[in-house]
Every structure is written in C-alpha cells, then in structure tokens.
C-alpha cells in the first residue's frame, strides 16, 4: 500500500473534568493521509491499525488536570493515542517490513498512521498461536499491570491470602490466575453474581463476592478472609481500600494498580481513607505503580505470560467491538457494572 487513504481518527474536542466522556469531548473526523514512500520519514513506519486497547487509564488523560495518575493530558484538537496492534504497510527502517505485525504502546486512535519506528514495542509472531486481541489483554497493558502488581510488588508466597478487586476486569482476570500459579488462595470482588461465577469457573478464583450485595464490606472481608489478607491488588480504591486496611496481616503488601471508582470525580469529591494508621501498626507496604517505570521488565513478563497462555494456565475474556466508531462507547462501557474482561476495538481485518 503506497497511495493516499482516508483515515478516520478520534480527537479531543473538549476536556472532561468529571463524569463519563461523551461526544462533546471526543469526536471522530476523517483526514487524508499519504502512505507513499516519499511521505514516510527515515526511521518511521506507516501502520494500518488492526486492534485498539481500551483501558481505564485513558479516562485520566481527558480531564485537563494532572492530579491522580499524573499522566500527560491529551492536547485539544489532537488525535488521542492508545496501545494497539498494527500491520506495517510501509517502512523506512530496515528492522520492519511490509506485513509485519507490531505492538505500538502509543499509537494514534486512527485507521492508519505514520509513527517513529522507535515507538514500536515489539514484533508479533503470527505463528505463535496466540490471538491478536490477547496481545492487548493478557499480553498487553492489563496483563502487564497484573504481572507487575502480583509478581513484582505483591510477591505472594504459596498459601498466601490474596484479594483482588475488580476481579472480572481486564487486570483482575490475569492477576487472579497469576496468583493461583503461585499457589495462593485467591478471592475477588465483582459487581454482579454472574461475574463472581465467571472468575471462579473461568479464571480459577477460589471464591468471590458481589460488592453490590454487600452492605458491609468489613463483614464480607471477615467472612472470606478469617486469617487476614496478605496481598491486596487494588483496582478500585475508595471504601473497599479502607475496609481492606482493617483486615491486613502484618507485613501485608498492597500494590495500587488503579482506582476506577474514583476516576470520574474531581479530587475534592473522591472518597478518603480514614484508617491509614493501620498501615503503621501492621507495617504494611502500600505502593502505587505506573507501567512506564517497569518497561525494562517487559521482556520477562512477555516470556512468562506467553508460556502460561500456551500451557493453558492463563486465559482471557475479550469483548471485541467492531469499527473505529465504537471507540467512545467502548471507553464509556468500562465504567458500567456490566463490563466484563478486556474491551478491544477492531478496526481492520
């Protein structure tokens, strides 16, 4: 492919400080893009985007403020970016050739694009037997976050009691399986009975509870963790985190992966945690983490996870929405109680 294409892309029209982003904030437009060889700078490649990863952290780049995750904000009237699988359609770098499948951590949310080859994370082996959407779930941002949270920071020992919130989400499904591989007892919290059933039957959790049916989180945690919590992978923050701190064991570890219950609120409206003193007495280690600080571990993660997938020890549940026009609704769906597993947008075959 070396001609001119009409490429649709999502751009930021207005910031969304609170609430779920709408079509007032993100808009779809069509741009004319030349993919001819003379239009590709040296050390760049042109890509046809095949799949886009839809992740909760993208919401935090639409607020116009730098609090919380402190991720650089998208710029007004500019195309937004996301983790993606693409196919090389043109190259000015000898490492890549037409037809290569690649992972691009910060690709434009567009049907076609030209990007620096240095921004490509890795090639994808098309003969691996692993589906392309899995490179955005178990082998993508959520899988990497689960691996860092459980393997690197949580580091549970066999027999440890591990609790994972948002257990049926993209991070939670991989995190639970990684903890089970380590020989842990793993409990998850979810937003529906169907999700509890899912994490037990498909992801190997020992048990779980529907937080929407539990009026008293402390009572629920006492029931499911009579011997206390050794590792808690926090994906929700708020009241659940506060309750966990009443049930931690000495030297417990709490990797903070995300706080999805708080993302759509300005910071003055977010729920505070009142019992941090428990961390002192129990000598708890609570640590937030961003994946940018762990890219040097990505090779180890990919080797581990690819092996687990091929051995059947890790599986994913991917919800694939077709068409670039579905991106905004896909992003909004992450903040509904019906969301399960990993959301991916398929742009091209």
VEXKOL-581570 format. One record per residue: chain; x negated, y negated, z negated of N, C-alpha, C in turn; residue number from 1. Coordinates in steps of 0.001 Angstrom, whole numbers, plus 500000, padded with zeros to 6 digits. Atoms other than C-alpha are relative to their C-alpha. Last residue first. Example, Ala and Ser with C-alpha at 12.3 -4.5 7.8 and 13.67 -1.06 7.14 Angstrom:
VEXKOL-581570
PT  c  nc1  nc2  nc3  cac1  cac2  cac3  cc1  cc2  cc3  k
PT  A  500820  501190  500060  486330  501060  492860  500770  498910  499270  2 $
PT  A  499110  501190  500000  487700  504500  492200  499100  498800  500000  1 $
This chain:
VEXKOL-581570
PT  c  nc1  nc2  nc3  cac1  cac2  cac3  cc1  cc2  cc3  k
PT  A  500303  498561  500035  509085  507425  490555  498516  500233  500252  349 $
PT  A  500185  499388  498702  509409  503725  489753  499716  501478  499828  348 $
PT  A  499861  500988  498938  510566  501558  486866  499976  500632  501379  347 $
PT  A  500588  499471  498776  511245  503995  484030  500265  499011  501131  346 $
PT  A  499323  500449  498799  511880  502241  480716  499246  500533  501218  345 $
PT  A  500873  500262  498870  510862  504162  477603  500849  499512  501164  344 $
PT  A  499305  500614  498877  512511  504363  474184  498981  499608  501069  343 $
PT  A  500752  501004  499267  510950  506815  471718  500775  499480  501208  342 $
PT  A  501177  499678  499212  512995  508733  469193  499384  498811  500698  341 $
PT  A  500713  498787  500385  516520  507931  468090  498796  500168  500909  340 $
PT  A  501253  499708  499310  518353  504598  468180  499314  501234  499423  339 $
PT  A  499864  498853  499098  521950  504754  466955  498688  500393  500668  338 $
PT  A  500064  498755  500762  521346  502576  463895  500080  501227  500890  337 $
PT  A  498681  499446  500287  520561  499621  466115  499842  501335  499285  336 $
PT  A  499549  500546  501283  517359  497563  466077  501421  500430  499681  335 $
PT  A  500908  499563  501071  515543  499541  468770  500512  499585  498633  334 $
PT  A  499536  498725  500564  518575  499081  471054  499126  500493  498858  333 $
PT  A  498963  500249  501006  517701  495404  471555  500432  501291  499318  332 $
PT  A  500635  500646  501151  514468  496358  473320  501021  499778  498888  331 $
PT  A  500824  498978  500650  516282  498793  475613  499322  499439  498759  330 $
PT  A  499098  499167  500800  518943  496187  476374  499226  501088  499268  329 $
PT  A  499480  500815  501107  516177  493809  477455  500933  500812  499117  328 $
PT  A  501001  500262  501044  514315  496441  479514  500580  499241  498808  327 $
PT  A  499568  499437  501286  517307  497813  481448  499073  499640  498843  326 $
PT  A  498936  500830  500554  516740  495515  484464  500471  500492  498633  325 $
PT  A  500608  501087  500777  513418  497282  485035  501066  499121  499366  324 $
PT  A  499895  501315  499387  515346  500366  486094  499453  498899  499128  323 $
PT  A  500501  500167  498631  516026  503682  484392  500256  498582  500502  322 $
PT  A  499047  500882  499329  516291  504129  480628  499425  499621  501359  321 $
PT  A  500494  500682  498801  514351  507115  479301  501138  499212  500639  320 $
PT  A  498805  500522  499338  515027  508221  475720  499534  499145  501169  319 $
PT  A  500096  501252  499264  512048  510321  474668  501334  499641  500636  318 $
PT  A  498659  500200  499445  512132  512968  471962  500002  498621  500644  317 $
PT  A  499426  501347  499997  508604  514108  471304  501429  500039  500512  316 $
PT  A  499058  500238  498916  506907  517363  470347  500544  498582  499878  315 $
PT  A  499399  501332  499992  503828  518120  468271  500899  499889  501221  314 $
PT  A  499926  500452  501387  502617  521611  467309  500620  498607  499869  313 $
PT  A  498613  500020  500464  503420  523099  470718  500168  499549  498568  312 $
PT  A  499788  498851  500887  499796  524048  471361  501437  500075  499491  311 $
PT  A  500166  498789  499195  499648  521719  474390  500235  501266  499166  310 $
PT  A  498886  499928  499048  501081  518880  472298  499919  501298  500798  309 $
PT  A  498774  499640  500728  498694  519535  469405  501188  500152  500950  308 $
PT  A  500093  498609  500431  495671  519568  471727  501264  500459  499300  307 $
PT  A  499827  499201  498787  496725  516341  473411  499942  501490  499656  306 $
PT  A  498588  499953  499644  497179  514840  469951  500251  500813  501270  305 $
PT  A  499169  499279  500975  493729  515699  468633  501422  500197  500536  304 $
PT  A  500444  498601  499980  491844  514638  471768  500847  500851  499058  303 $
PT  A  499504  499392  498766  493894  511446  472081  499608  501474  500085  302 $
PT  A  498545  499832  500051  493304  510527  468441  500501  500751  501223  301 $
PT  A  499755  498913  500948  489558  511130  468642  501496  500302  499905  300 $
PT  A  500458  498755  499386  489355  508993  471785  500245  501198  499097  299 $
PT  A  498988  499517  499064  491488  506264  470211  499587  501324  500655  298 $
PT  A  499580  498646  500368  489247  505904  467160  500914  500629  501049  297 $
PT  A  501201  499153  499946  487338  502882  468506  500307  501436  499594  296 $
PT  A  500174  499485  498644  490762  501361  469197  498760  500874  500128  295 $
PT  A  500321  498564  499988  491299  501153  465438  499808  500569  501400  294 $
PT  A  501172  499752  500840  491347  497424  464655  499528  501450  500064  293 $
PT  A  501164  500640  499386  493660  496675  467578  498722  500270  499213  292 $
PT  A  500706  499046  499141  496049  499238  466088  498779  499395  500671  291 $
PT  A  499680  500324  498612  497033  496912  463270  499140  500882  500902  290 $
PT  A  500979  499745  498934  497051  498071  459664  500566  499599  501354  289 $
PT  A  499455  500233  498682  498622  497190  456338  498942  500302  501053  288 $
PT  A  500836  500648  498981  497200  498810  453244  500760  499855  501313  287 $
PT  A  499056  500364  498954  498711  499884  449946  499256  499155  501027  286 $
PT  A  500621  500721  498891  496312  501719  447620  501056  499779  501084  285 $
PT  A  499526  499691  498650  497968  502629  444364  499250  499177  501033  284 $
PT  A  501201  500141  499145  496110  502490  441068  500309  500413  501441  283 $
PT  A  500172  498720  499312  499234  503756  439230  498782  499997  500927  282 $
PT  A  500020  498905  500968  499123  500923  436703  499760  501359  500634  281 $
PT  A  501166  500153  500887  498139  498324  439270  499896  501205  499074  280 $
PT  A  501214  499665  499254  500509  499447  442003  498764  499934  499123  279 $
PT  A  500164  498544  500034  503386  499428  439537  498738  500448  500726  278 $
PT  A  500830  499671  501156  502800  495684  439180  499793  501509  499873  277 $
PT  A  501378  499770  499552  504173  495365  442710  499070  500347  498842  276 $
PT  A  500707  499121  500925  507640  495779  441233  498580  500339  500442  275 $
PT  A  500127  500559  501355  509606  492870  442691  499113  500816  499070  274 $
PT  A  500247  498793  500798  509321  493457  446450  499626  499538  498590  273 $
PT  A  501246  499898  500744  510864  490610  448433  499910  501313  499231  272 $
PT  A  499862  499463  501345  513595  490891  451039  498632  500147  499333  271 $
PT  A  500388  498595  500137  513204  488633  454056  500060  500426  498538  270 $
PT  A  498817  499162  500192  515219  485423  454266  499650  501475  499844  269 $
PT  A  499327  500408  501234  512315  482998  453751  501251  500829  499718  268 $
PT  A  500648  499430  501183  510278  484935  456338  500713  499625  498699  267 $
PT  A  501081  500923  500323  512698  484339  459200  499475  500387  498623  266 $
PT  A  499744  501034  500994  514679  487487  459873  498819  499048  499907  265 $
PT  A  499073  500978  499425  514831  489761  462925  500362  498876  499037  264 $
PT  A  500509  500673  498795  511679  491701  461993  500919  498899  500524  263 $
PT  A  500267  501416  500253  512678  492504  458385  499672  499204  501268  262 $
PT  A  498814  500599  500622  514315  495932  458640  499844  498496  499826  261 $
PT  A  498996  500322  498997  511623  496901  461143  501245  499372  499398  260 $
PT  A  498877  500297  500900  508869  496682  458560  501183  499575  500849  259 $
PT  A  499078  501010  499498  505808  498219  460207  501121  499784  499009  258 $
PT  A  500016  499938  498540  502886  500581  459715  500868  498914  500617  257 $
PT  A  498900  500834  499522  502122  499832  456076  499924  499926  501516  256 $
PT  A  500324  500715  498757  499941  502700  454858  501242  499242  500482  255 $
PT  A  498857  500511  499257  500940  503503  451260  499495  499245  501226  254 $
PT  A  500384  500872  498890  498471  505688  449365  501257  499610  500789  253 $
PT  A  499208  499858  498770  499096  507194  445955  499493  499017  501057  252 $
PT  A  500855  500038  498809  496250  507026  443443  500763  500282  501292  251 $
PT  A  501272  500690  500182  498558  507972  440565  499162  500172  501258  250 $
PT  A  500940  499344  500909  501912  509144  441816  498737  499168  499869  249 $
PT  A  501325  499622  499529  504484  506861  443407  499202  500704  498907  248 $
PT  A  500136  498538  499962  508125  506928  442352  498624  500465  500462  247 $
PT  A  499568  499446  501289  508997  503356  441300  499752  501500  499911  246 $
PT  A  500989  500365  501009  506911  501970  444177  500403  500446  498598  245 $
PT  A  501126  499060  499956  509133  503915  446567  499001  499694  498896  244 $
PT  A  499611  498775  500701  512131  501854  445462  498867  501013  499972  243 $
PT  A  499897  500286  501433  510470  498581  446429  500342  501264  499221  242 $
PT  A  501366  500118  500521  509442  499989  449810  500038  499746  498498  241 $
PT  A  500569  498655  500045  513018  501094  450463  498581  499968  499440  240 $
PT  A  499569  499286  501195  514426  497710  449457  499409  501399  499906  239 $
PT  A  498802  500343  500748  512439  495801  452056  500270  500864  498785  238 $
PT  A  500149  501071  500980  509836  497501  454241  501231  499844  499125  237 $
PT  A  498802  500831  500147  510971  499616  457217  499845  498836  499028  236 $
PT  A  499609  500566  498716  508114  501633  458703  501144  499002  499877  235 $
PT  A  498894  500961  500006  506289  502577  455520  500222  499423  501395  234 $
PT  A  500205  500769  498781  504205  505740  455552  501209  499090  500173  233 $
PT  A  498786  500561  499396  504357  506879  451921  499605  499203  501230  232 $
PT  A  500227  500857  498834  501669  509211  450574  501352  499532  500519  231 $
PT  A  501449  500169  499851  501501  510897  447163  499645  499068  501160  230 $
PT  A  500430  500196  498611  505143  510564  446129  498495  499747  500039  229 $
PT  A  500592  501260  499564  506448  511916  442823  499529  500024  501447  228 $
PT  A  501415  500046  500393  506985  515414  441426  499298  498755  500518  227 $
PT  A  500067  499820  501458  510792  515228  441476  498565  499947  499482  226 $
PT  A  501400  499993  500444  510527  513779  445003  499919  500136  498480  225 $
PT  A  500842  499367  498980  513785  514514  446808  498530  500057  499617  224 $
PT  A  499504  498694  499579  516130  513921  443870  499016  500692  500933  223 $
PT  A  500160  499094  501152  514156  511101  442265  500424  501418  500371  222 $
PT  A  501421  499637  500051  513906  509489  445712  499705  500897  498803  221 $
PT  A  500314  499118  498878  517678  509586  446114  498548  500462  499940  220 $
PT  A  499425  498684  500296  518277  508158  442649  499672  500995  501104  219 $
PT  A  500777  499411  501094  515879  505292  443326  500508  501395  499663  218 $
PT  A  501214  499388  499444  517521  504629  446693  499159  500665  498914  217 $
PT  A  501079  500171  500978  520896  504059  445020  498759  500721  500528  216 $
PT  A  499825  501332  500592  523825  503526  447408  498875  499672  499031  215 $
PT  A  500591  500076  501337  522675  506448  449526  500144  498578  499460  214 $
PT  A  499095  499335  500942  524964  507093  452487  499507  499908  498563  213 $
PT  A  498720  500715  499977  523268  504566  454763  501028  500625  499069  212 $
PT  A  500052  501134  500921  519893  505946  453682  501301  499190  500003  211 $
PT  A  499379  501098  499269  520707  509306  455266  500069  498790  499074  210 $
PT  A  498729  500542  500479  518375  511802  453641  500417  498807  500849  209 $
PT  A  499827  501416  499735  515578  514137  454674  501323  499528  499451  208 $
PT  A  498665  500495  500343  514188  517616  454253  500055  498515  500333  207 $
PT  A  499447  499091  501008  511209  519821  455027  501406  499589  499599  206 $
PT  A  499913  500575  501348  510515  517899  458221  500608  501031  499046  205 $
PT  A  500597  499210  501062  509673  520150  461166  500009  499403  498619  204 $
PT  A  501297  500566  500373  510211  517710  464049  499392  500634  498751  203 $
PT  A  500902  500196  498865  513026  519439  465924  498602  499538  499606  202 $
PT  A  499945  498920  499015  515274  521029  463282  498973  499845  501112  201 $
PT  A  500220  498683  500601  514475  518921  460232  499885  501087  501060  200 $
PT  A  501374  499948  500497  513994  515602  462014  499682  501353  499364  199 $
PT  A  501031  500009  498955  517111  516188  464099  498598  500152  499435  198 $
PT  A  500005  498668  499393  519416  517139  461219  498890  500109  501041  197 $
PT  A  500583  499110  501014  518463  513958  459401  499906  501417  500548  196 $
PT  A  501447  500233  499983  519124  512023  462606  499293  500877  498969  195 $
PT  A  500543  499365  498798  522575  513563  462925  498489  499840  500076  194 $
PT  A  500120  498561  500268  523324  512633  459316  499415  500734  501206  193 $
PT  A  498788  499228  499763  522615  508990  460108  499753  501464  499670  192 $
PT  A  498768  500755  500094  520194  506135  459386  501275  500752  500283  191 $
PT  A  499441  500354  498696  517061  508100  458574  501341  499300  499799  190 $
PT  A  498722  500706  500103  514785  508825  455607  500412  499528  501386  189 $
PT  A  499780  501220  499240  512102  511482  455806  501326  499351  499687  188 $
PT  A  498604  500427  500084  510633  514151  453543  500127  498694  500787  187 $
PT  A  499668  501265  499351  507373  516010  454171  501502  499744  499959  186 $
PT  A  498549  499999  500116  505697  518692  452025  500463  498627  500463  185 $
PT  A  499305  500807  501007  502157  518731  453325  501491  500339  499934  184 $
PT  A  499524  499152  501093  500104  521388  455088  500739  499272  498907  183 $
PT  A  500946  500070  501123  498027  519072  457275  500483  500799  498788  182 $
PT  A  501216  499324  499536  499995  520125  460368  498959  500037  498887  181 $
PT  A  499749  498557  500122  503093  519103  458412  498788  500804  500459  180 $
PT  A  500086  499671  501421  501687  515576  458005  500242  501494  499773  179 $
PT  A  501418  500054  500382  501042  515343  461744  499822  500360  498530  178 $
PT  A  500648  498804  499465  504593  516527  462450  498512  500031  499658  177 $
PT  A  499568  498831  500763  506076  513915  460153  499304  501269  500458  176 $
PT  A  500612  500032  501333  503998  511138  461688  500375  501228  499186  175 $
PT  A  501370  499489  499918  504973  512069  465255  499357  500088  498620  174 $
PT  A  499946  498621  499506  508725  511774  464651  498603  500607  500110  173 $
PT  A  499640  499003  501002  508254  508755  462396  499983  501422  500510  172 $
PT  A  501149  499737  500877  506403  506623  464917  500309  501163  499065  171 $
PT  A  501137  499607  499176  509044  506842  467669  498756  500311  499172  170 $
PT  A  500483  500958  499016  511966  506800  465266  498743  500478  500699  169 $
PT  A  499576  499552  498674  513594  509770  463558  499575  499047  501099  168 $
PT  A  500635  498735  499630  511622  509248  460348  500390  500496  501381  167 $
PT  A  499706  500025  498555  512496  505586  459947  499455  501267  500647  166 $
PT  A  498744  500684  499677  510855  506033  456531  500119  499840  501514  165 $
PT  A  500094  500819  498792  508187  508676  455902  501367  499371  500248  164 $
PT  A  498718  500612  499659  507570  510322  452516  499801  499076  501195  163 $
PT  A  500068  501106  499046  504680  512710  451908  501418  499524  500321  162 $
PT  A  498630  500420  499740  504274  514984  448884  499975  498728  500837  161 $
PT  A  499610  501358  500375  500819  516544  449054  501461  499740  500345  160 $
PT  A  499139  500011  501177  500539  520331  449262  500434  498629  499549  159 $
PT  A  498969  498958  499987  497581  520261  451630  500797  499999  498694  158 $
PT  A  500574  498666  500155  495758  516929  451256  501119  501043  500074  157 $
PT  A  499434  499102  501015  497068  513634  452569  499334  501361  499998  156 $
PT  A  500910  498896  500281  494719  511267  454440  500555  500964  498943  155 $
PT  A  499297  499197  501003  497099  508283  454274  499164  501169  499514  154 $
PT  A  499754  500764  501227  494666  505923  455989  500707  500812  498917  153 $
PT  A  501116  500875  500395  493019  507926  458780  500242  499356  498634  152 $
PT  A  501303  499325  499997  495294  510942  459305  498890  499115  499433  151 $
PT  A  500045  498732  500725  498725  509624  458327  498570  500527  499870  150 $
PT  A  499351  500068  501304  498735  505932  459226  499867  501274  499191  149 $
PT  A  500785  500878  500882  496161  506119  462011  500597  500006  498600  148 $
PT  A  501295  499348  500257  497885  509149  463550  499136  499151  499071  147 $
PT  A  499757  498889  500925  501375  507642  463251  498688  500660  499594  146 $
PT  A  499677  500596  501300  500189  504383  464826  500244  501084  498956  145 $
PT  A  501264  500507  500543  498525  506350  467645  500235  499373  498627  144 $
PT  A  500788  498851  500423  501740  508287  468237  498687  499580  499368  143 $
PT  A  499434  499401  501217  503788  505082  468242  499216  501200  499499  142 $
PT  A  500040  500874  501179  501424  503232  470629  500593  500670  498765  141 $
PT  A  500007  501441  499804  500955  506076  473100  499937  499228  498700  140 $
PT  A  501351  500404  499601  500036  509765  473059  499878  498497  500226  139 $
PT  A  500971  499316  500858  503109  510887  471078  498572  499585  500315  138 $
PT  A  499417  499649  501294  505234  508225  472804  498944  500658  499123  137 $
PT  A  499525  501221  500648  503843  506323  475801  500633  500276  498643  136 $
PT  A  501173  500867  500143  501697  509174  477134  500371  498648  499393  135 $
PT  A  500701  499623  501229  504700  511402  476398  498730  499181  499791  134 $
PT  A  499436  500701  501168  506621  509435  479051  499311  500360  498685  133 $
PT  A  500436  501399  500059  504110  510721  481665  500652  499233  498840  132 $
PT  A  499148  500922  499249  504796  514370  480858  499511  498566  499853  131 $
PT  A  499319  500908  500930  501881  516509  479678  500804  498994  500806  130 $
PT  A  498767  499356  500446  500889  519443  481910  500790  499164  499018  129 $
PT  A  500056  499659  501424  497335  518125  482081  501222  500782  499533  128 $
PT  A  499910  498540  500124  497185  518273  485898  500049  500457  498547  127 $
PT  A  498682  499574  499532  498005  514571  486334  500201  501500  499886  126 $
PT  A  500208  498783  499224  495009  513696  484171  501361  500546  500417  125 $
PT  A  499153  498891  500418  495723  510168  483046  499735  501172  500936  124 $
PT  A  499277  499305  498940  492996  507550  483386  500838  501112  499369  123 $
PT  A  500491  498704  499565  492076  505423  480401  500767  500464  501228  122 $
PT  A  500497  499215  501120  492528  502105  478616  499372  501314  500454  121 $
PT  A  499477  498635  499945  492839  499783  481579  499355  500828  498900  120 $
PT  A  498824  499917  500880  492190  496134  480673  500619  501393  500002  119 $
PT  A  500453  499868  501389  488625  496286  482065  501177  500130  499034  118 $
PT  A  500208  498574  500257  490140  496932  485503  499533  500237  498567  117 $
PT  A  501426  499649  500098  491434  493373  485407  499848  501487  499712  116 $
PT  A  500587  500172  501328  495120  493301  486407  498503  500280  500037  115 $
PT  A  501452  499912  499801  497182  492905  489584  499362  499667  498659  114 $
PT  A  500866  501017  500600  500898  493604  489168  498557  500217  500444  113 $
PT  A  501358  499957  499449  503897  495508  490484  499179  498911  499334  112 $
PT  A  500044  498822  499138  507319  496378  489028  498622  500194  500625  111 $
PT  A  499715  500322  498604  506896  493980  486148  499909  501272  500826  110 $
PT  A  498742  499267  499875  506568  493991  482380  500577  499637  501364  109 $
PT  A  498794  500811  499827  502975  492817  482751  501237  500893  500102  108 $
PT  A  499588  500205  498611  500494  495388  481480  501184  499045  500061  107 $
PT  A  499410  501337  499952  498871  495120  478058  500366  499650  501441  106 $
PT  A  499393  500434  501271  497946  498645  476985  500694  498645  500053  105 $
PT  A  500340  501417  500121  497425  499906  480576  500672  499449  498749  104 $
PT  A  499346  500632  501140  497307  503689  480850  499510  498565  499892  103 $
PT  A  500764  500643  501064  496342  504979  484283  500905  499516  498884  102 $
PT  A  499041  500359  501047  497441  507267  487107  499225  499472  498801  101 $
PT  A  500325  499698  501399  495038  507230  490051  501144  499565  499089  100 $
PT  A  499355  498774  500456  496731  507135  493464  499676  500382  498574  99 $
PT  A  498562  499927  499744  494438  504588  495065  500551  501359  499584  98 $
PT  A  499642  499927  498589  491005  504592  493496  501508  500174  500140  97 $
PT  A  498593  499710  499746  489505  503590  490195  500271  500015  501502  96 $
PT  A  499533  498997  500958  485928  503672  488880  501448  500426  500278  95 $
PT  A  500339  498649  499538  484617  501937  492021  500491  501091  499058  94 $
PT  A  500875  499431  501016  486451  498747  491105  499758  501449  500375  93 $
PT  A  501300  500620  499744  488133  496537  493717  499033  500400  498883  92 $
PT  A  501066  500121  501001  491220  498736  493755  498784  499275  500550  91 $
PT  A  501135  500666  499369  494618  499087  495398  498931  499750  498954  90 $
PT  A  499663  500103  498573  497764  501096  494712  498925  499257  500777  89 $
PT  A  500870  500911  499252  496738  502367  491269  500408  500022  501473  88 $
PT  A  500710  499304  498933  499674  504026  489521  499204  498979  500800  87 $
PT  A  499955  500534  498644  500860  502686  486191  499256  500878  500978  86 $
PT  A  500636  499057  499085  501771  503849  482706  500151  499435  501404  85 $
PT  A  499347  499444  498815  502572  501005  480345  499147  501082  500660  84 $
PT  A  500766  498779  499729  501989  499250  477026  500691  500739  501146  83 $
PT  A  499721  498841  500844  503680  495845  477134  499086  501146  500428  82 $
PT  A  500828  498819  499772  503374  492342  478579  500380  501112  499030  81 $
PT  A  500400  499337  501234  505634  489308  478985  499236  501283  500341  80 $
PT  A  499579  498611  500067  505673  487231  482166  499526  500605  498683  79 $
PT  A  500991  499029  499536  505150  483534  481489  500552  501414  499861  78 $
PT  A  499979  499926  498533  507847  480848  481324  498954  500941  500576  77 $
PT  A  498782  500357  499292  507069  480246  477639  499783  499997  501507  76 $
PT  A  499920  501399  499617  503963  481986  476347  501268  499750  500819  75 $
PT  A  499868  500160  498553  504155  485267  474486  500166  498515  500298  74 $
PT  A  498663  500108  499418  503040  484898  470895  499936  499988  501533  73 $
PT  A  499817  501168  499125  499703  486137  469598  501362  500018  500682  72 $
PT  A  500342  499649  498619  500248  488837  466950  500195  498753  500854  71 $
PT  A  501026  500910  499484  500183  487553  463370  499483  500441  501374  70 $
PT  A  501056  499196  499381  502133  490605  462168  498866  499154  500575  69 $
PT  A  499730  498563  499896  504197  488575  459715  498835  500764  500596  68 $
PT  A  499944  499314  501289  503760  484889  460467  500228  501488  500219  67 $
PT  A  501077  499024  500175  502524  483504  463780  500042  500707  498656  66 $
PT  A  500780  500245  501210  505604  481650  464976  498980  501124  499820  65 $
PT  A  500589  501331  499909  507307  481349  468374  499210  499619  498767  64 $
PT  A  499457  500913  501011  509570  484284  467543  499503  498570  500149  63 $
PT  A  498982  500847  499389  509116  486389  470687  500517  498923  499057  62 $
PT  A  500700  500901  499084  505881  488203  469850  500955  499013  500665  61 $
PT  A  500729  500997  500778  507464  489796  466762  499221  499025  500881  60 $
PT  A  499074  500992  500553  510033  491583  468910  499245  498876  499304  59 $
PT  A  499769  500998  498956  507260  493319  470866  500920  498898  499494  58 $
PT  A  500921  501121  500198  506286  495034  467594  500192  498916  501065  57 $
PT  A  499494  501064  500881  509460  497149  467869  499068  498801  499854  56 $
PT  A  500406  499812  501391  508194  499112  470898  500458  498837  499132  55 $
PT  A  499207  501011  500711  509496  499607  474451  499808  500241  498505  54 $
PT  A  499721  499654  501383  506825  501436  476463  500753  498852  499329  53 $
PT  A  500339  501031  500977  507002  500791  480202  500432  500472  498616  52 $
PT  A  499270  499936  501267  506925  503540  482849  499496  498897  499076  51 $
PT  A  499082  498870  499978  505930  503591  486527  500876  500056  498756  50 $
PT  A  499668  499552  501349  504208  500253  487093  501073  501080  500072  49 $
PT  A  498565  499812  499981  502735  499979  490578  500355  500565  498623  48 $
PT  A  499266  498880  500572  499281  498683  489967  501471  499954  500382  47 $
PT  A  498560  500255  499888  496740  496487  491739  500725  501262  499559  46 $
PT  A  499215  498990  499289  493197  496798  490460  501430  499493  500130  45 $
PT  A  498558  499987  500269  490574  494258  489416  500634  501162  500757  44 $
PT  A  499779  499414  501331  486779  494318  489173  501452  499877  499556  43 $
PT  A  500945  498957  500415  486470  492018  492201  500297  500431  498563  42 $
PT  A  501361  500438  500361  489617  490019  492904  499094  501192  499679  41 $
PT  A  500432  499367  501249  492593  491630  494686  498585  499541  499675  40 $
PT  A  499324  500662  501119  494210  489367  497279  499597  500566  498641  39 $
PT  A  500617  501316  500203  491719  490326  500011  500657  499229  498859  38 $
PT  A  501337  499888  500591  492762  493971  499603  499390  498637  499711  37 $
PT  A  501051  499814  498999  496422  493212  500259  498629  499967  499337  36 $
PT  A  500837  498897  500453  498737  493601  497280  498895  500307  501003  35 $
PT  A  500795  499356  498955  500354  490221  497833  499113  501073  499376  34 $
PT  A  501365  499635  500393  503028  489364  495280  499303  500693  501165  33 $
PT  A  500661  499427  498830  506323  487544  495806  498541  500229  499663  32 $
PT  A  501146  500743  499480  508165  486987  492533  499444  500735  501219  31 $
PT  A  500705  499326  498916  511614  488062  491385  498891  499105  500510  30 $
PT  A  500165  500780  498770  513024  486990  488038  499249  500838  501032  29 $
PT  A  500590  499234  498907  514428  488642  484919  499924  499115  501241  28 $
PT  A  499297  500032  498719  515084  486614  481798  499202  500761  501058  27 $
PT  A  500733  499281  498957  514188  486954  478138  500825  500033  501271  26 $
PT  A  501421  499975  500347  515354  484423  475548  499135  500655  501073  25 $
PT  A  500436  501394  500133  518831  483410  476673  498496  499923  499762  24 $
PT  A  500346  500497  498671  519296  486976  477909  499707  498503  499990  23 $
PT  A  498940  499888  499002  519233  488033  474272  499493  499503  501353  22 $
PT  A  500169  500796  498775  516697  488667  471509  501099  500291  501022  21 $
PT  A  500446  499157  498886  518103  490249  468314  499874  499148  501260  20 $
PT  A  498982  499252  499273  518299  487847  465379  499399  500830  501128  19 $
PT  A  499303  499008  500812  515734  485292  464327  501089  500667  500825  18 $
PT  A  500532  499937  501371  513082  482970  465762  500667  501050  499127  17 $
PT  A  498887  499492  500803  513996  483798  469395  499521  500165  498555  16 $
PT  A  500331  499188  501164  511728  481828  471718  501265  500378  499228  15 $
PT  A  499859  500753  501262  513016  480617  475067  499668  500932  498844  14 $
PT  A  499353  501273  499692  512561  481622  478732  500134  499119  498763  13 $
PT  A  499447  500626  501195  510034  484419  478185  500552  498624  500360  12 $
PT  A  500788  501109  500545  509512  486400  481381  500732  499385  498814  11 $
PT  A  499343  500652  501138  510647  489790  482683  499087  498903  499461  10 $
PT  A  500741  500067  501262  509403  490783  486139  500825  499281  498946  9 $
PT  A  499226  500582  501101  510806  491805  489521  499196  500070  498705  8 $
PT  A  500139  499317  501279  508331  492353  492345  500828  499287  498932  7 $
PT  A  499142  500770  500895  508968  491507  495993  500036  500761  498680  6 $
PT  A  498841  499380  500629  506050  493034  497828  500792  498958  499228  5 $
PT  A  499348  500901  500941  503445  491811  500332  501248  500690  499455  4 $
PT  A  499269  501144  499501  501195  494314  502025  500531  499106  498915  3 $
PT  A  500874  501163  499941  498437  496733  501049  500689  498760  500499  2 $
PT  A  499149  501195  500000  500000  500000  500000  499118  498763  500000  1 $
